């Protein structure tokens, strides 16, 4: 449930961005002392949008740590038992201290996004918004946050400061994807309405890439719900959604394009997954063999881990970047959309792609059954540590050797992170011990 502390965090984050990004708009010595009313100034529009990016980045970074630890991408190598429990596949424990630690950051991010959109839409309605790209960015970042929530949580709550709200419910979490897509539609309408020197191709790339991802993620959600994952999904795990936007995105994306979040500590954004892997050494990223050359670690995963651990590149051990959307993911979405109707077409996309990295191609015959393992591995290798893996493991019937036979990941596949204990204790719509 939102508290006064959360409101202070919101104001502090946005005020700091105003102070750094907008000169002396507020004319204060300590931006953390700024009142919420100051955010009603249209001159704050850029900083308000940046505040959504900052809190969103922070929330994603904190959620990536427990989420990735559950998957076969991450491994516990330290001393804290709560990480060990996640590594064993105990994903549904609402008392887990590290899932609980992530909760305030992702809920703050969702609140900040909605608050920003309300403010910026108010400026636009009053003809006081000088640059509508700030509103488009707020919608985009809100969608990014919502897709993360729907991808990683079984249930969620949209509380408002100290006003508690009822949970969305597990059965209705698909609505979070619908909200994300609606926000992306609004962002795209704004972005494509810009002409001449005002056009922002990078903004369009990000919106289309995120919308392709949101559409596919919703379809995957529908495949693995209700839990446990239906037997029909294991027999036919592939989805077609998102290919239209992926194709449109590819038309304006260069090869190997990536939209990556940065985590500059100067604005209070940190990647908690990076800290546990690079800084504290409590967790580690695990390499994997290639699906065709099974004696060799996949070079793309090896390169991704090396880049992630490069302190010099990122400027610290809590700052490693996170890929939100990429040209690689767009290719994967298109390839998957052809898995059932045209597996040879899917194989052609994947083989062409593997040739970029001097990897052996899949040989004919090309059927859904023969191309399936390649697509599954290519998603693993090219979306590594991007918060997509657990849903893929569930729908493809993949288990982690470290999962306990009694864990939710094994006994109830389709289980994701829960509403945590601090929300359950504070929110009257929830039962603390449930």
Steps between C-alpha positions, in 0.01 A plus 500: 500500500628851418622701798626850582850360460420401142365847427822653631699264281294600197537871565868463576570303181307737278634808671857381462444451131350845476803646674747315279316526170322835507745751637357726768132435431431443868770730641565292811818391672376152588273348232385231744317769695279593204126474556281284278319812381814611314452208263192678365731736311500408125872581496541178697363284213836356391601423856165338576545262206860436606374421849292215355810367325704525820251326728415251227865408453542458873192281529604277211852464637370390838253251351757350264704372793245255649339422165826406327622301799202268462591428137789305354663833407600572859663299775545555874866495607488699823376466857146643519244221525217701346696507173560127538126442534433689177776307324322181608182615326308620807360792306165543676618575856358841592731513803818483291703801609639584154167485322361711783789746457413541131131569564521870605710589193273347236184632670658845523581479128141419407365783716755748364406411142128549551556821693723634223249418226223676693714813543624510141154435356379787715765726351401391150129556564580850621722565195799540733708202385771640273638163385259205471795261478521517879148359521582232241804399704294480820254267325789291365670466839168421665452216251851372569421490872165329449641230272766429764231469767287266291803294395636453852207503744205268557293784643541870571345800673455856370485686831511879504725655766326395823180390326492121479352327197387144444734265313455460126474117549698231327225436247496865391873572470465495121333839543837647596623413149186660355577818693858494371384460141249784542778725631722402208219578258473845655877547481511390137219736401700787646831386349363450149331838514839670518635620167809663356774575751268401784482136391679267742591169332654360817177560688308317226743205514454467872122521486467244221751265662328526835156448347618189313638369826180583692279323247715189500532499879123513540462204263763307695319585825184353355691183410629438853187597694323375697774321687623234490584546135234321290610184321378650172757779537787256539386329180472834314685777686543745211320833447455726200419834662727802469639417156332801336667751730827306492506529121428872517769545762758316289440745217652777713746295712863440404656156537569418866302803617430502874303733723683471829422654835789666677528515877681822590531520875487879479120478461454215744447222246681173568491153351465270801560192283834652398591575861441141608700363205775757449526670837403274785566168316195342659369386161650422164389472139529148360630429147337230287596276209391570145208290379684373188865512603425345837867488608534879489363770729275722290725799414212744518424406860870513585523849345186618678635391838837664433337828400270488802797461735707776338523761778691741277230497233218564743680716753457280804375170633133600534463662161503224235252569221173319432362442150133596469452424130732408215530410134576145612173476688305632202654226283411240763139619517466474123668159489270366772194627318594262215579196714178315430396630159845536339778336705737521203456878504574506872812289445619735228476800735681317779771355275569837337529646842734228627725563200569849639675329790667225294279235659400181323155506335218257560482245220181396319240357525323799654190414699349650811651213698852541359511881504343526846817424702692756294245776557489419871878522527523816292257670735716386791824623342376829362267607782742398774441680833214705352218367717344270240644163601268364769190523281693324223614225735142439605348493152782293349506254790859586598611446859808620686719229651516705820122508553381300797240231421268663755539857370216689333700517178481119484167420667305797359674622184370840405565646846662845506586755770223570754360807669743515789462500875533876554202566271302214653550642849417858403215452253156420650395339172762231557549245775846522657550126527343401169 
